[in-house]
C-alpha cells in the first residue's frame, strides 16, 4: 500500500516561494497540484512509461530538415513547459525552467532497413523519462525511404496533455511553412505555465476548493471498486498496454440527435452507454468512471502547452433497472455537478476520501473514458506544407488504467479505441468488449426508452457460439429405458460369472445381487410400498445398502439414504420432509429409526405437472412411524420378479441438501435424469467389465450414484470401502491381496490432504482414473499428482449440484492445470450450460455470471416445496417447450479455452471496507504462493481472515525448509511459513482490500463429513497475529505513544516496536485515525504518507519525533514564550482560580 504525495501542502505560503536550487542551478518554482501528483507517481515507479504521450507522424514528400529543426527550436522557446524539468529539494519537487536552446533531434536513416522502424519507435515511445534531468520532450526523425519520414514526438504528461499535443503539431506546421517561405511568424506572448501553477495552488487553499471537496466527499463516499475480472493469468512480467480500434459506421449523427432530444451532450450519451457496458459485464450498478476535463476555462490558457487537464470521477447510478433515457438524466445531473467542481486536485480528493493506494493500481476508478469534442484544437491544422501527413502507430505499450476508451469523430463515424493492460486482458477480450459497446450503443440509440437490462449486448452469432460452447453431446433418449432395465440387461450378460459388489462381509455376483433385490422388493410391496413412494435406507454403505436401493426401484419406489451417523433430529426432518412410510434398517437399530418430526408440518404444495406425485407430497400425518424392514440375505434362486420396475418418469432417489432456512430440502431425481447421466459416465470414463471401482462416498451424497450405477451397467466390480476405514487403510489392505481399484472417485478436499504426501499411500498399480468433485481443485495438488504419476492416471475434475443429477461439467486435468486455477470444464452429455445475467440472459465469454444448467439431468426439484422449486428451477428458453433449467447460484465464466472457470458463490460475496470481495479469489492467490498447501478465506468482524496449511517440507515465503517443531522464531510457525512474508507476497499480487487482515496457520483445514471445508469450525485469529519479528516492548516515550495509539485504532492487545502497521491489519482508513490521534496527543501534524513510509512503531515514532523537533526549531521567540507561559499557567502549577 502506498501513501499520498509528500510534497508541500497545496496553498501554503512557503509552497509559493521559489525554492533556491542547490549546486547553483537557480531558483525552483512550485508545481501545480496535478503536476505534484504525477511527480509523486514517478517517484513510486521511475521506469513507468504509462504517462508518456506519443505522437508519430508519417511525412511523405521532400522534407526540409533544417526547417523542421528551426520550427522545434522556436516552438520550444515559446512554451516554457517544454523546457521544464523537476528535481527535488529536500524531498519536495520544484520546477526549473531551462533557457531556450536548440532542441535535440535524433535522426536515423533506415532506408536500408525499413523494417527496423517499428522496433525503434516502440523503444522511443516506451522509454521512461528522468523528470529531474529532462528534457521531457523527445524527438526522433526516422527516414524510411527517399521521400518518407516518421516523426516521433514523445512528451511526459507532466508538461503536456492531449490538447497540448494538437497545439504542438499545429505550431510546428505553421513555423515549418514560414521557414520554407522565408517568413517570420508573429505569435502572441503566452501566459507562463508556472504562473498558472501558482494560481492553482492558491485556489486549492481557498474556500471554493473546500466547497468542491465537500461535494466530492459526499458524492464518492463508499464508492466500490469496479471489478472487471481479468482474462489473463498473471505472469509477473508487469503491466503492459495494447489497443483495439473499432469504427462505428454512421453512429455520430444518431448520437447527436439523441443528445438534442434529451437536452444533453453527445459526451453524456456516450458516457451513459459506456456505463451500461460496464454494468452488464460486471453485474455492478455502482462504480466510478474517470473522465478528463480540459481545465482551460480561461481563454488565455487555450494556446498554452502544459498540463492543464484534470480527471473527474463520475459515479454510475444504475440501480433500479432504469431506462436508457432515465440513465441519461442521471448522467446529465452527475456530469454537470462534476464539472462545476472540477478544480479539486485529484491527490487531495484521494486524501479526503481515505482511498488506499498500491503500485500498479489506480485509486477511485479503474477505467477512463475520453471523448474528443469539437472544441479541441484541430489536429488537421498541423499539416506540414508540401508534405503528406498522417498519424502512425508508435507502439506505445503502456496503459495507465485497466481499461481506457477513447472516442473521436471522423465524419459521421465514431472511432472507438479501447486501451487495456495486457497483464490483465487479452486481445480476444478487447475485440468482444468493443463489439458489445457498439451493440449496446446502437440499441440505446434505437430505443432509448428500453430498460438498461433489456438493451442488446450480444449479437445473434455470439449467442449461437455461446450455446454451442455450453451444449454437451447428445445422449440416448432417456424415456426409452430406465436404469433398472439397463441393470437387468447387465445381470443377463454377467450372471454368476462376475462379482457385482463386494464389501468386508462378502460378495454378490450380478445374479445374486439382482435376486436379493427382487426378494426385498416383494417384501417392500407387502409392507405397503406403492409406485411413486419413497423407501428409506438406513444402512451403512455396503452390499446390503446397494441391495436395498435396487429393491426400492424394483418395488416401483425411490430410495432415500439415511446415514446412520447423522443425528436423529436430522433424520427426523428428512423422513418427515419426504413422507417415508417404510425404512430398511438393521434389526438392532430399529429403535433408532426416525419416526418423523411431529413439529415438521406437511407441506402440501403442488408438484410439477409433467411428473408423478413427488415425495414430500404424499399422504400421511406428521409423526406417523414408518414400517421397518430388516435387509434380507440373498434368497434362493428363482425368486419371481415383482414386476413393478420403475419407469423413466418415476423418482429414482431423494437426496437432501441444506436449506437457507435451516431445514433440509429433498431433491427428487427422476430415472430419466439418472439414466442419462449414468450412460454418459460409462462412456466418458471408459468403464468396462475389467474395472474395479471403489465405492467410497457416503450414501447421503449423490456421488454414490456416480460410483455405483455406471460400474454395474458396465459389468465392473464394485468394492465398498469399510465405513470405519480411511482410503489409505483400504488401499493398503487391498494391496496385500494383490488387488486394488482401477477407478477412484474422491472428494476434492480429501484428495488435497492425500496429495500432501502421496508416497504415504499404497496406490494400486492398476489405477487408471481419478475422479474429483465437491470443491475447487488446487493447482499445487495437480502438480504433486503429476510429479508422482506422470500421465499414467487420468484425472477428471467433475462439477455438478445435486439438483442436476450428480454432475453437469467435467474437465480432464493435464500438466497445464498444475500452473493455474483448474477449470470445472465443459458440459456433460445431454446438458446445456449457460452463463447468465440476473435476468437469465447470456453473458459474454470472459464475463462472470450465474451458471444455469438445463438438459437431461435437471431434476424435479424439491419434494413438497413448490415455491422453492419455482425459484430455483426456471423456464428454459433454449430447451423443448416446458423444459426447465436450474439456477446454481455459482458464479462462473467461460475461459478463452472454452472451459468453465468457477469463481465462487454469488451469495458468498462479501463486502469489506466497502469493497466487494470474492473469498475464492483470495484463496487462489494464497495457493499460488510457495509453501502454501491448503487455504481458506472467510470474514470475521468485517475483516478478511486467511487460513493456510503449509506444504510438507516447504519453506514458503520467507522460510527455507521446515524449522524444528514449535519454532516460531523470525516470524515462522511450525511448517516454516512466515505469515508476514505471506502477507507481503499477497500485497504484491492483490489489491489491498483483498489481502487478509489476519493469517492463521493450521496443521489441517477442518472438513465436513462430505469432505468440504468446514468454515464455521475455522478458529478465530489471534488479536496480535504472528508477525515476522518477535514482540519487542516499546523502549522510548514516543514508541510507547505510537504503540498505544495503534492498539487503540487496530483493536489489538499490544503492538511491539518492530511491528508493521499494515501487517497488523491496518489500512488507509485506519491510518487517518492514527495521524489524527497523534496530532491530538502530541500536537504535531503528521503527513499521512509518513505512516506508509515508516511502517513500524519504531520508525514511525522516530518520524514523529523529527517532525516535532522541526516544528519547535521553526518557532519564533514570541511563539516560544507564549507556549512556555501556557505550560506554566495556574492549572500547571497545581492551583486553580475561583
N, C-alpha and C positions, 0 to 999 in steps of 0.2 A: 504494500500500500504506500502511496506517495502523498506527501502533503502538498500544500499550496505554495505559491511563489514566496520566496523570502526577500523580495525586493522591497523598496521603500513603500510605505503606505501611501496610496494614491491621495494626492491633495495636501500632504503635509508641507509646511513651509520649506523644510530643508530639502525635500524632494524636488522643489522647483529651482533651487540654486544650482548653478553649474558646478559639477564636481571637478576638482583640479586633477588632471591626469598625471599619473606617475611617469617617471622617466622622461619628462619634458615633452609629452605628447600633446599638451594643451588641454583646454577645458573640455569637460564632457557635459552633455545636455541630457535632460531626463527623457525617458521613453514614454510613449503613450501607454496607457494601461493594457491595450491589446498587444502592443509590442512586448511589454514585460511578460505577458503570458507565453508568447512564442519563444522568448529568450529562455524562460524557465523550462519549457518543454525541451528545448535544445540541450539544456544542461542535463536533463534526465537521460537523453539518448543523443549524443553528439553525432552519431552515424546515421541518424534517421533522415531520409530524403523525402518524406511524405509531404513536407511543406515547401518543396521545390515547385516553382511554377514554370513549366517549359512552354516554349513556342518554337515550332520548327516550320520554316517557310521554304517551299520548293520554288526557286527562282530560275526561270528559263529565259534565255537570251544572253546578250553580251553584257555581263555585269562589269561595272566600273568600280573596282575595289577601292581605289583612293576616295571616291565619292562616298562609298559606304562607310569607310573609316571616319571620314570627316563628319558624316551625319551622326555617328555614335558619339564622337567627342563633343559635339555641340549639344546634343540632347542630354548627355550625362552631366555636362557642365550646368545646364539649366535646371535640372531636377536634383536637389541635394540628397534625396532619399537614395539615389543610385550611387552616391559617393559616401554613404554612411556605413560605419561598422560599429560593433557593440562589445567592447571589452568590459570587464567588471572592475569595480573599485571597491575593495573590501567586501566582496560578495554581492555588490549592487551593480546592476548593469547601467552603463551610460552610453550615450550616442556620440560618436566622434565623426564629424563631417570632414572628409578629406578635401583639399583644394582641387580644382579642376586639373585633369591630367589626361594624356592620351589613354584611350580605352584599349586594354589588351584584347586583340582579336586573334584567336588561334586559327591558322589557315592550314588546311590539309588537302593535298592533291590525291584524289582517289580514282583518277581516270583509269589507272591500270588495274585497280582492284575495287570496282564499284560495289561489290558485294560486302565490302567492309564497312559501308556507311551505317548499316543497321546496328551493328555492334558498337561502333564508335558513338553514335547518337545515344544509345542506351547507357553507355558508360558516362557520358556527359550529363544526361538528364537525371541519372540516379546517383550522382556523386554528391555527397553531403558538403555543405558549406561550413567554413570556420567563421562564425559570427564575430569573433573577436578580431580577427586579422583582416577579413574581407579579401577582395571585393565581393559584393553579393549580387553582382551581375556577371554571368559567364557567357562569352560569345565565341562561337565556333563556326567557321565557314568551311564547308566541305565542297570541293569541286569534284563532281561525279562524272562530268562529260565536258566537252569543249564549250557547250552553251547551256550547262545546267549546274546549279549550285544548291546546296542545302544550307540554309542559315539557321543555326540553332542558338536560341536565347534561353537562358535559364536564370531565374531570379529566385531569391528566397522570399517567402511570403512576408517576412518582417519588414521589407522595403517596398512591397507592391501587392496589388490584388488583381482580380480579373479585369476590372475596369482599367487599371493601370496598364495592363498588357496591351489593350487596344489603343490607349493613348501613345504608348511607346512605339507601336507599329506605325501609327499614323504620322507621328512626328518624324520618325526615321525616313519614311517615304517622302514627306514634304521636303526635308533637308537634302535628301539624295537628289531629288528632282532639281532643287535650286542650285546645287553644286554643278550638276550637269549643264544647267543653263547659264552658269556664271552669275546667278542672282544671290543677293543677301536676304536671308529670311528674318523678318522682324516679328518676333512673337512677344506677347505681353509678359511682364515680370510676374512671377508666381509667388504665392504665399509659401514661405519655408515650412517644410513638414514639421520641423522641431517646434515651430510656433504653435501649430495645430496640436502637437503632443502636449504642450503646456496647458492649452485651453482644456483639453480633455481631462487632464489631471485636476484642474481647478473645478471643473464640472463634477467630477467624481466625488469631490469633498463637499459639495453643496447640497442644499435641501431638495433640489429637483432629483438628484440621484437617489437620495434617501426614499423619496416617494416612489421612484421606479423600482428600487429594491423591494419595497413593501409589496408592490404589485406582483413581482415575480416570486417572492417568497410565498405569497398566498396561492398563486397560480400553479406553482410547481411542487408544492408540499406533497410528499408521499408518492411522487410520480414513479411508477415501476419501470424496470429495465425492459426494453424491447428484446424479446427472445427469438431472434432469427437463428434457428438451430443450424449449426454448421453441417455441411455435407462432406467436408474433407477431414480425414483423420489427422490430428496434429502430428507434424513431422519434426518439430523442434527447429525448423530452419528459419523461423521468424516470419513476420508478416510481409507479404509482397502484394502487388496490385495488378489487376488486369481490367480490361474494359470490354463491354459488349454494346454494340450500337444497333438500334432498331429505328427504321423510318416508319412513321405513322402517316401513311399517304392520305392527304386531304383532310386531316383531323383539325388543322388550325382554325378554319372558319367556323366549324361546329363548336369548338371551344369558345371562340369569341361570341358566337350567337347565344350560347347558354349563359355566358357571363353577363351579357347585356340584359337578358331576360330576367336573371336573378339578382341584378344590381350588384354585381361583384366584379372581380377582375379575372382575367384568364389564369393568373397565378393561383388564385383561390380555387378555381375549378381543378387545376392540375394537382394542387396540394391535397384536395379532398379525394381525388382519385387515387393518389399515392397512399394516403391513409387507409383507404378501403383495401388496397392491395396488401398492405402490411397487416391489417386486421384479419383478412381472410387467410393469410399464410400462417399467422402466429396464434390465432384464436384469442387475441387480446383486443379489448376495446378501450384500453387506456395505455398510452405510451407517448413518447415525445419524438418529434422530428426537428432537426436543426435546419434553419434556413438562413442564408446570408442576407444581410442588409447592406446597401451600398455605403451608407454612412457619409454621403456627400450632400447633405441637406442645404448647404450654403453654396451659392453659385461660384464663389471664389475658389472652391475646392474641386470643381468639376474637371479642371485641366491639370491638376497636380498628380504626379506619380507618387504613390505611397500606400501605406497600409491603412485604409480608412474603413474597410468593411468590418462589420460585426456579425455575430451569429445570434439569432433569436431562437429560443427553444419553444416551439409551439406544441401544446399538449393536445392529443387527439381526444375527441369526445364521441365515441361510437356506441355507447351504452343505449339499450332500449331499441335496437334494430331500427334506426331512423331511415327515412327515405334519403336518396342522394340529395334531393332538394333541401331537406331539413339539415342534412350534414353540411351543405353549403352555407346555410345560415349560421350554423355553429362555427364553421371555419372563418367566415367573414368576421364574426364578432371577435374571435380569438386573434386573427391577424391584425385587425385594426387596433385592438388593445395592445398587442405586442409591439407594433411599430410606433405606437405612442410612447412606449417606454423602451426605446431601442438603444439608449446610450448607457446602459449599465455594463460596465466591464465584465466580461464572462468570468474572469477569475474571482471577482468579488461575488458574483452570483453563486459560484461553487462554494465559496466560504460561507455565505449566508445560509445556504441550504445544507451545509454539512455533508456534502457528497464525497464519497470515498474515491480516491484516485488509485490507479495502478498502471504500471508500464504496459504499453501495447493496447490500452483501452481508453475509450472516451467517456467522460462523465456526462450525466444527464441525458444524452441521446447517442444512439449508435448508428444513425443514418442521417444523411444530409441531402436536402433537395435544393437544387439551384435551377431557377427559371430565368433565362435571359430575356430581358424586356427591350422594347424599342427605345427606351431612354438611354441605354448604354451607348458609348462611342461606337461609331460604325467601323467594324473591322475592315470593311472593304475600302474605307478611305485610305488604308495603308497599302495601296497598290503602288509598286515601285515603277517609276517611269521607264518605259521601253522594255519592261520585263513581264513575263507571265508570273503570276504569284498565286500559290495555293498552299494551304496548310498541309503538313505531313505529320505522320506519326513519329514521335521521338522515342517511343519505347519506355516511357516513364512507368515504372512498375512499383508504385507505392500508392497506398490508399490510406488517407487519414482516418477513415471510418470503416466500419464493417461493410456498409453498402452506401453508395452515393448515386444519385440520379441527377443528371444534368440535361435540361431540356432547352432547346432553342428552335426557332422557326427558320425554315427555308421555304419561302413562298407560302404555299398552302399546307406544306407538310410540317410535321413535328419530328425533330430528330431527338431521340432519347438515347443517352449514353449512360449505361449502368457501369459504375466502377465498383469493384469488390476486392476484398482481401483474399488472396489466393491461399492463405493458410487456413481459411475458413470455408470457402466456397469454390466450386469448380465451374468450368465453362458450360457444361450442360445445364447446371442450375441457373446460371445467368441467362441463358437462352430462354429457358422456361419462364423465369421471373419477368423478363422483358415482354414475352408474348402475353403473359397474363395481365400485365399492366395495360397493354393495348386492348385486350378483350374487355377488361373492366371499364376502361375509359370509354370505349365505343358503346358499350352497353348503357353506361350512365348518360352519355350524350343522347342516345336514342330514347331513353325513358328515365328522365330524372326523378320522376315520382315513384319509381320502383324502390322497395326496401333494399338497403345495402346488402343484407344477407342473400337477397334474391338476384343480385346482379350476376351476370355470367362471368365465370372465371376461366373455365376450360373450354377449349374447342371440342367439337364433336369427335374429331380424330383423337384428341388426347383422352377423352372419356373411353373410347374404344380400346386404346392402348392400355389404360389402367385396368379395365375389365378383363382384358386378355391376360394381363400380368397376374391378376388375382383369381383366375379361374383354373381350377385343377382339372386333371384329365377326367374323361368320362369313366363312370363305373357302371357295372351291370344294373339293370333296372331292379331296384330294391324290392318292389312289390312282387316280383316273380318268385321270391323264395325268402322265407325267414331263416334265421340262423339254426334253429333246431333241425330243419330239413337238411341243411348242409352238414351238420354234425352226424345225422343219421347216415348220410352217404359215406362219411369217413368211417363210421362203425362198420358198414358193409364192406368197405375196402380193406380195413386193417384188422377187424375182428379180434381174434386171440393172438394174432401174430406180433402185435406190438403193444408195449406198455403205453397207456394213455397218461396216467398220473401216478406219481409215487411220492410218499411222504415218509416220515420216520416210522410210522406204524405199518407200512406195507405198500403194495402197488395194485393197481387195477388195469387190466387190459381195456382196449376200447369196447369190447363186447361187455365186459363186466361192469364198466362204468355206466354204459347205456342201460343195462338191465337193472342195475341198482337204482338208477334214477327213475326207471319205469315203475319199479316196485314202490318207491317212496311216493311217486305221483299218484298211484292208486290210493294210498293211504291219505294223501292230501285231499283228494276228491271225496274220499269217505268222510273226512273231517269237515266238509262243507266248502272247500275251495271251489270257486267257480271262475269262468272266463272273466279276465279283467281284474281279478283280485290281486292282492299283494301278499306274499308269504315272507315272513321274517326269517332270517337265517342267523341265529345267534350261535355261531361256531367259530373257533379259530381256523385260520387258513389250513387247508389240508384236503385229503380226498373226500372226507365226509361233507365239507362245506361245498366243494365243487359238485358233488352228487346232489346235494340239496338244491343248488341253483338250477341244475338241469331238470331236476324233478319239478320245480315250480313251473318251468316252461312247459314241461310235458303235461302238467295239470292245467295249462291254459292261463297261468298266473305270471306275474312279475315277481322278482325277489327283492327284498330289502336287506342289505347286510347290516347286522347289528353286532358291532365289535364288542366282545366280552370285556375288553379293557376299558371301555367307555364308562363314565359314571352312570349309575342307574337313572339319575334325573335326566341326563341327556338322552338315554334310550327311551325313557317315557315320552319325551317330547317327540321323538322320531316315530314311535309307534302310533301315538295319538294323531300326529300330523298326517300319517299315511293311511290310517284306518285298517291296520293289520288285524286279521282275525285268527290266523294260525302262525305259530312260530316253531321252527325246527331248532331244537336245542338239546344239549346233553341232559340226560335224566337227573343227574345230581345238581344241575344248575337250574332246574325248573322253577324253584322259588325265587330265583333272581330274574326271571323273565319279566320284562316290563308289562304292566297291565294297562298302560295308557294313563295319561295325566288327567285327573278329573278337573284340574284347573285350566286345562287347554280346551278352549271352545272349538267345536266343529266349525269349519269354515265352509259354508255351503255356497260356493261360488261356481259360476258357470265354467265349463271346460271347453276346450277348442271344439268347434262344431264339426271339424273333419276327423276327429279322433274318437276313440271309445271313451267310456266313463273312466276318469283317471283316478289313481289312488289319491286319497285325500278328499274325494267327493263321494266315497262310499257311505253306506248307511252304517249305523251303529253309534251309540251314545258314548260320551266321554266316560272313561273308566271301565268300559267293558273289557274283561280279561280275555286275552286270546287263548285259543287252544294250543297246547304244547305237544309237539310230536318229537319223539326221540329219533335221531337218524338211524336208519336200518342198515345192517351189514348187507353185502351182496347176496341177493336171493338166488334161488335155483334157476337153472336155465329154463327158458320157455315162458317167462312171465309175460302175460298178454300186454300188448301196447294199450295204454289207456285211451288212445285215440283222441286226445284233446290238445294236440300240439298247437302252439300259438301261431297266429297269423301275422303278416308283416305290420299291420297297423296296431297290434296289441303292445302294451308296455312290456319291455324286457326286464328292466330293473329300475330301482329308485335309489338315487344317491343324494344324501343331504349335504348341503353347503351352509356355511354360516350366513345368517341374515343380519341386515343392518339394525334390526330391532332387537337382536339377541336371541331370536328363536330361529332354529334351523329351517331351511326350505328344502323340500324334497323335489329333486329334478327327475322328471319322468322321461325315461329314454325308450323310444319305441324300437321294435325289432327291425324295422326298415332302416333306421339310422345306424343301429349296431351292425347289421349285415353289410351295409355299405362300407363302414369303417373297417370291419374285420377282413373283408375281401381285399380291400386296398392294402391293409397292413401285411397280409400274407404275401402279396405280390411285391410290394415295395421293400419289405425286409428280406425277401428271398427265402422264406421259410419252407423247409422240406421235411420229409419223414426222417431225415438224418440228423435233424437238430434236436438238441436238448435245451429247453427253455426253463429258466429259474422263475418260479412264482414267489416273488419277494414282497410285493406290495400288500398293505393291509386291504382287506376286502371292503373297508369303508371308503376307499378311494378308487376312482374309476380306472386307475392304472391297472388294476387286476384284470379288467376286461381285455386290455392290450396284451397282457401276458398269457391269459388262459385260452381265449377263443381262437385267435389266429393259429396258435400252436396245435390245438385239437383238430381244426379243419384241415391242417396241413399234414396230419399224421405224425407230428413230432411227439417227443416225450416231454411231459411237464413234470418237473421236480419241484416240490414245495419245500421251501426253507422252513425249518422248525421255528415256530413263533418265538421261542426263547433264545434263539441264536443270532449272532451277528453274521454279516456276509463273510468276513474273513474266516470265522469259525466254520461256516458251511463249506466254503471253498477248500479249506484245509482238510476237512473230513472227506469230501468227495475225491480230493487228490490222492488221499490214502487208498481209495478204492480203485484208482486208475481211471476215474470218470470225471465229469465236470460239464457245466453248461457251455453251449456254444453261443447262447444269446443271454444277455443281461439287460434288464430294464430297471434303472435306478433313479431315485430322486436326485436331482442335481446337487443340492447341498450335501447330501450324504456322500455322493461321489467326490465332491470337493474335499471332504475330510479324508477320503481314501487316497486322493491324489497327493496329499501331503507326504505320504511315504508309500509309494506304490510297491516297493520291494518288500514291505512288511506283509503283503498279501500273497497267498499262493494262487496265482492266476491260472485258470485251466488252460492247458496247451491248445485246446481246440476252440478257444474263444474267437469268434469272428465278428460279432455285432454287439455294440453297446448303445442302448437307447437311453437318453436322458430326458428329464422333464421336471416341471413344477417350479423352476426358478431360472433366472438369468445365468447362463454359463459364463464362467470367468476364463479369460484367455490364458492366465497362468496355469490353470489346471489342464487346459488343452495342450499347452506346451510341455507340461510334465508328462502327460499321457503319450504324446507323440515321441518324446525323447525315450520313453520306456518301450513302446510297442512299434514305433515307426508307423508304417502304413498297413500293418498286418491286421489290425482290428478296425472295422468301420465304426465311426461314431456318429450317431444321429441325434440332433437336438430336436425334441418334439415340443410343440406348444398346443394348448387347447384347453378351454374351460369345460367343466362338466356339462354345461348347457349345450355344447356342440358335439357331444359324444367322444370323449377321451381326447382326441387331437383334432387340430384344424390346419396345422402347418408343420413342416419338418425342414431341417437343414442338415445336410451332411457336412461335418466339420473337418476341414483339412488343416494343413500346416499354417496357411494364411490366417486362420481363425485363432491361432495362438498369439498373434501380434496385436489384434484389435478386438473390440467388443463383438463376440459372435452373434450372428443373426438368429431369428427364430424361423426364418426360411420362407418357403413357398407353399401354396395351398396343396392339401392332400386331395386325392381323387374325389370327384363329386362335390367339391366345395368351392364357394366363391367368397373371396376375402376382399373387403372394400375398406379403405381408409377414408373416413368421412368427417365433415364438419358437424357442429351441433344440430344442424337441420337435416343431417343424413345425406348430404351431397358429397361427391367425390372430392378429395383433396389432391393437390398436385403431387407428383413424385418428389420426395425430399421434404415435404411439409408434414408436420405432425398432426395426427388426427386420431379419432377413436376408431378402433378396429371393430367392424361388424362382420359377422360370419353368417353366410347363407349356404343353401345347398342341402345335400342328402343327410348331413349329420345333425341338423338342427332338431332339437328335442321338442317335446310337447310343452315344456315349461314347468312351472311349479304347481304340483298337485294341490288342488283346492284353493289356489291363490290366483284368481283371475286378474286381480288388479296388478299384482307384482309381475305376472306373466305378460300382461299387456304393456307394461312399462319397459320390460327388458326385451321382449320379442315383438318386433315391429314389422309392418308390411315390407316385403322385398320387391322393389321396383324392377329388379333385374332378373327375377325368377318367374316361374309359372304363376298364373293367377291364383291368389290365395296363399302363396308361399310367404314365409317369414324369414327374417334374419335376426340374429342375436346381437345385442349391444354389449360388448365385453367390458366396457369401462377401461380398457387398456389403451394407453397412448403408444402409438407406433408410427412408423413412416416407412415408405418404400426406399430402399437404398439404390444407389446407382447400378448395382449388380442385379437388380430385380428381386432381391430378397427383403423380407420384412425385418426391421430392427425394433426391438422392444425398448421403449423409453421410460415406462413407469405406469402407474395408475393415475387416472385423471383425478380420482378422489384422494389420492395420496399427496397431491400437490400441496405445498405449504408456503406460507409467507413468513419471511424472516427479515425484520427491519424494513418492511415494505417491498422486499424483493420476492419474486416468485422463484421457488426452488423445487426442483425435482430431485429427491434424495438419490435416485438411481444414477444421476449424473455424477454426483459426488462420490458414490461408491465406485463407479467405473474409474474415476480419477485416482482414488486410493489404490485400487487394484493394479493400476498401471505403474505404481511405484515399486522399485526394487525392495525386496524384503517383506512385502505385504502378501500374505497368502489368502486371507479372507477379509471381507469388510462389510459393514452395515452402517447405515446412517439414519438417524432419527432426530426428532425435535423434542427438546426438553426446555421448559421455561423460556420459550420463544428464541431458543438458540439451537444451532445445529450441533449435534454430538456424533462423532465418528467412532466406530468400534473396529479394531483391527486385530487380526490373528497373524502373528509373524510366520513367514515361511520357515520351515525347518532348516536349520543350518545356514540361513541367510543373515547377513549383517544389516541389510537395509540401508536407507539413507542415514548417513551419519555414523554407521556402525561397520565394523569389519569382523565378521564372524560372530559367534554366539558367546557372550561373556559367561562367567560362572553363574550358576543358579542363584537367583536372588540379587544379582549385582545390579544396582541402579546408579552406579557412578556415571558421570558425564552424561546424565540425562537418559541413560538406557534403562529399559525394563527387561526382564527376562525374555529372551528371544532376540536380543540385540537390536531392537527397534527404538530409535530416538523419536519421541513424539514431536519435539521441537524441529527436528530435521524433516519429519513428515509434513508438518505444517508449512515449513519453508518450501518444500518441494511442491506442495499443493498451491501455495501462493504464487509460485512461478507458472502454474498451469491454469489456474481458475480465477475468476473474479473474486474479489474479497468476500462478497456475500455468500459464496459457495464454499468457503474454507471453514470447516467446523471450528466453533469456539473451543471445543474440548475434544481430545482424542483419548480413548480408553483402550488399553492393550489387554487382550484376553487370551487365555490358552485355547479357547474354542468358543464359537458362537452357539448360544442355546438354540435348540431346534424343537419344533413342534413334533407331535407323533408322526406326521406325514412328511417330515424331513425338511420343512421350511424354517427359515429363521424366525425364532420366537421373539419378536420385537418387544413385547411387554416385559419379557424376562431380562432384557438387557439392563445392566446395573447403571445406577446414576453415576455421573462423573464426580471426581473429587473437586472440591471448591478451589483448590490450587492444583491444577494439573501438573503432572510430572514434566518438568522442563529440562532444557539442556544442562545448565549449571545446577548444582545443588543449592539449597537455600542458604543465603548469606544475610545475616542480620544487618539492617541499615546502620552505618557507622558514623554519620555526621548528622547534624541537626537538619540540614537540607534534605538528606536522604530519608530521614525519618518523616519529614513533612510530605515528601513526594510519595513515600510508601503508604502513609495514612490516607492521602487523597486517592491513590489508586485502589486501595482495598475498599474504600467507600464507594467509588464510582463503579468498580467491577464486581462488587458483591463478593469479595474474597475474604478469607480468614487472615491472610498475610501476603505481603509482597516483598521479596528479597531484593537486595542491592543489585543483583545481576539478572533479575527477571526482566523479560521483554514485555512491554505493554501489549503488543499485538499477539504474542504467544499466549498471554494470559486471557485472551478473548476480547481485547479492545478493538474498537473500530473508530472511524472518524467521528461518529455522533458522540461517542463516549469521550473522545479526545477533546472535543469542545468543552465538555463538562470539567475535564481535568484542568485546562488552562483557566477556566473561569474560577475554579476553586483555588488555584494557585494565586490568581490575581487577588481574590478576596483575602487569602491568608497572608500573603507576603507583600501585597501592594505593588507587585511588578507585573507588567503586561508581557506575556509570553506569546510570541507568534505561534500559530497553530502548527506550522510546518516544523517547529523545533522538536515537537514530540515525534514526528515522522523520521527525523534525522537522528535524534538522541533517544533511542527506544527503551533503554534500561533505566531503572531507578537511579543508578549511579551516574550515568552520563547525563540524564535529564536534570538531576539535581545540580550538577556542575554548571550546566547551561543556565539554569535559573539563577544560580549564584552570580554568574558572569553578567547576566542581564541586570541584576540588582545593583552590582558594583558599577556598571556602566551608567545607570540612572543616577547613582549617588555622585559619581565623578562629574556628571553633567549639571549638577545643582549649582546655582549661583549662591553667593554668600547670604543673600537675603532669604532665599528659599531654605537654606540650611538652618538659619536662625529661627525661621518660623516652625520648622519641623522640631527643632530642639525645644522650643517653647511649648509646642503641643505635647511633646513627650514628658515635660516636667510640670504639667498642669496639676490642679488640685487633686484630681482623682488618682493621678500617677503617684502623688506624694502620700496617698493614703488618707487624705482629708476630703471632706465634702462641704459644700456651702448650702445654706438653707434656701 
